[in-house]
């Protein structure tokens, strides 16, 4: 019974690693090529190859060492490269205003 639970846990872990790799690959595909250069990151083709290999390894070759290397690459992309690409592309989450902007423009404190 304990081994079955551990096997189920490992299957969920493998699924989570696959989902992370696929999400990172989708973000890498949708980002513009010039954003990679502007953010001073590796080329888009580099990340597409690395993340594509990661998805392939997770789907076809269930070798834990290779899957862990792929998870590390996916995490590096999601934590380092993706925010840099968003900052360069102007997709930083806010629409160019400051934190004191209201729905009708900046709040100036009643002055």
C-alpha positions in Angstrom: 0.0 0.0 0.0 2.8 2.4 0.8 4.5 1.6 -2.5 1.3 2.3 -4.4 1.0 5.7 -2.7 4.7 6.5 -3.5 4.1 5.4 -7.1 1.0 7.7 -7.3 3.1 10.6 -5.8 5.8 10.0 -8.4 3.3 10.0 -11.2 1.9 13.4 -10.0 5.5 14.7 -9.8 6.2 13.6 -13.3 3.0 15.2 -14.5 3.9 18.5 -12.7 7.3 18.5 -14.3 5.8 17.9 -17.8 3.2 20.7 -17.2 6.0 23.1 -16.1 8.1 22.3 -19.2 5.1 22.7 -21.6 4.1 26.1 -20.0 7.7 27.3 -20.2 7.9 26.2 -23.9 4.7 28.0 -24.7 6.0 31.2 -23.2 9.3 30.8 -25.1 7.4 30.3 -28.4 5.1 33.3 -27.9 7.9 35.8 -27.0 9.4 37.9 -29.7 12.9 37.2 -30.9 14.1 40.8 -30.4 12.9 40.7 -26.8 15.5 38.1 -26.0 18.3 40.3 -27.3 16.9 43.4 -25.6 16.7 41.6 -22.3 20.3 40.3 -22.8 19.3 36.7 -22.5 20.2 33.7 -24.6 18.7 33.5 -28.1 15.1 32.3 -28.6 16.3 29.3 -30.5 18.5 28.3 -27.5 15.5 28.3 -25.2 13.2 26.5 -27.7 15.8 23.7 -28.1 16.4 23.3 -24.3 12.7 23.4 -23.4 11.7 21.2 -26.4 14.2 18.6 -25.3 12.8 18.9 -21.8 9.3 18.2 -23.0 10.5 15.3 -25.1 12.5 13.8 -22.2 9.4 14.1 -19.9 7.2 12.4 -22.5 9.5 9.7 -23.9 12.5 9.0 -21.7 11.6 8.7 -18.1 15.1 9.1 -16.7 14.9 11.0 -13.5 18.3 12.7 -13.9 17.4 14.1 -17.3 14.0 15.2 -16.0 15.5 17.0 -13.0 17.9 18.9 -15.4 14.9 19.8 -17.5 13.0 21.1 -14.5 15.9 23.3 -13.5 16.0 24.7 -17.1 12.2 25.3 -16.9 12.5 27.0 -13.6 15.4 29.2 -14.8 13.3 30.3 -17.8 10.2 31.0 -15.7 12.0 32.9 -12.9 14.7 34.7 -14.8 14.0 34.9 -18.5 10.2 35.3 -18.6 10.1 38.4 -16.3 13.0 40.0 -18.2 11.1 39.4 -21.5 7.9 40.9 -20.1 9.8 44.0 -18.8 11.3 44.6 -22.2 8.1 43.9 -24.1 6.1 46.3 -21.9 4.0 43.5 -20.3 5.1 44.1 -16.8 1.6 43.6 -15.4 0.8 47.3 -15.1 -0.3 49.6 -17.9 2.4 52.1 -17.6 1.0 54.1 -14.6 2.3 54.5 -11.1 0.9 52.9 -8.0 -1.0 56.0 -7.1 -3.0 56.1 -10.4 -6.7 55.8 -10.1 -9.2 54.8 -12.7 -9.3 58.4 -14.1 -5.6 59.3 -13.8 -3.0 60.0 -11.2 -4.1 60.9 -7.7 -2.4 64.2 -6.6 -3.5 64.2 -2.9 -6.3 66.8 -3.3 -4.1 69.6 -4.6 
